[in-house]
């Protein structure tokens, strides 16, 4: 799972830049569905944002590991972030909302960290972690392109 950190003052500009990358008929960017030249274009735009992306690795895609990743994200952004936006997974939506409520209380940020669970097309900044995680797991030149602004975090 990946978490991208964007300064509040840059959010609107970055959202607009990402929306400008949409092709006719596209509602969102989904890196897995893009062709290599387009992936390079998208990563080039993301690299220009000067973001930080934290990567959380779990050995399998399970609900338990999703919980571990989301808890770690809340833990790591508790003292420094104003808002956390999670991409909605229909099968885990209720679970995620409950977990986020519990985690923000556990890490003492329930009054300072706003969070939302949104579908990917609702916030273009959700496309950044998707693209970066794809590059990281793909390896090779893709991983090298995003490595300068990525950090692997412990669960």
N, C-alpha and C positions, 0 to 999 in steps of 0.2 A: 504494500500500500504506500502511496506517496502523498505527501502534504507540501503544498507550495505556499510560501510566505510572501505576501505582497504588501508593501507599505500602503496605508490607507489613502494617501494622497495620489497614488499611482493607479488605483483600482479602475477608475472610469476610463483612463487613457488606455490601459491594457485590455480592458473589455472591448473597447472600440477597435483596437488593432486586431484582436482575435476575430471579432465579428466580420471585419473586412476581409478575412481569409475564407469566409464561407463561399462555396460555389452555389450557383443557382439551384434551388431546391433543397439545399442542405439546411438542417436546423441546428446542427452542432458539428464540431470536428470530433471524429473518433479515429485515433491514430491507426488502429488496426485495419481500417477500411481505406486508408489513403495509399497512393502509389509512392514509390521512393522519391521522385523529384519533388512531389508535393510535401512529403514528410520533411525533406531538407528545407523547403521554404518555411514550413511551420516552425521547425526547430530554430531556424535563423531568427524568426520574429521573437520566439520565446527567449532565446539567448540575449536579445537586445533589451529585455526587460530588467535584467540584473536582479533576478529573484533568487531566493534560496529554496531548495527542495530537500526535504527530509524523506528518506526511504526506510520503510519498516518491513523487514523480511520475515515471513513465516513459511514453514516448510510445506504447508498445505492450505488450500482455500476452504476453511471451515468456519462455522459461526463462532467457535471458540477463538480461533486465530483472528477473526475480524474484530472480536471484542478486545483482544490483546492489542491489536494495532490501534484501534480507536482510543483506547485508554492511554496508550503511549503518546498519541498525538495530543490529547487533552493535557496530559502531564507536561509535555514539552512546550506547549504554547500558553500554559496557564498564566504565567507572569508577564507575558510580552505581547499577547494578541488581544484585539478587541472583538474579533468575529471569526468564527469557524464555520465553514460551509462544507458539508459532506455530500457527496453524490449519492442520491437515493438508489438503494438496491431494494426493489419491490419485495423480495422475499425476506428482507431483514429490517424493513423500515421501523416497525414497532420496537423491535429489539434495539436498533440504533438510537432511537429517541430516548428510550428508557436508560440505556447505557450512558448517553451523553448527559442526561440529568444527573445520574449517580456520579459520574466521573467529575463533572464540574463541582459538585459538592465535595467529593473526596479530595480534590486538588485545590480547594479553596478559591475557585474562580467563578462560582455560580452567579455572583453579582457583577462581575467585570467582563466575562466572556459570553457574548451572544453567540448562539449557534443556530444553524438551519440545516435541514436535510432537504435537498432540492434535486429535481431531475436535471440532467446534464445540460439540456438546452436552455435552462433558466438562468445559468450564470456561466459565461464563457471562461471565467477563470478556472472552472472545474475541468476544462479541457487540458490545462497545463499538466496536472499530475498524471492524467491519462497518457499524454504524449511522453513525458519524462520516464514514467514507469515502463512504457513499451520500449523505449530506447535502452534503458538500463538492462532490462531482461534480454533484449535482443543481442546485446554485446557488441564487440567490434567497434567500428567507426561510430555507430549510434551511441554506444555507451561513452566513448571518448568525447563526443560532442556535448553531452550533458554533464559529464563528471565534474567539470570545474565549479558547478553551482549545486552539486548534490552532496549529501552527507548521509551515510548509513547510520541509523539510530538503533539502539537496543530496545527490545520489547520489555 
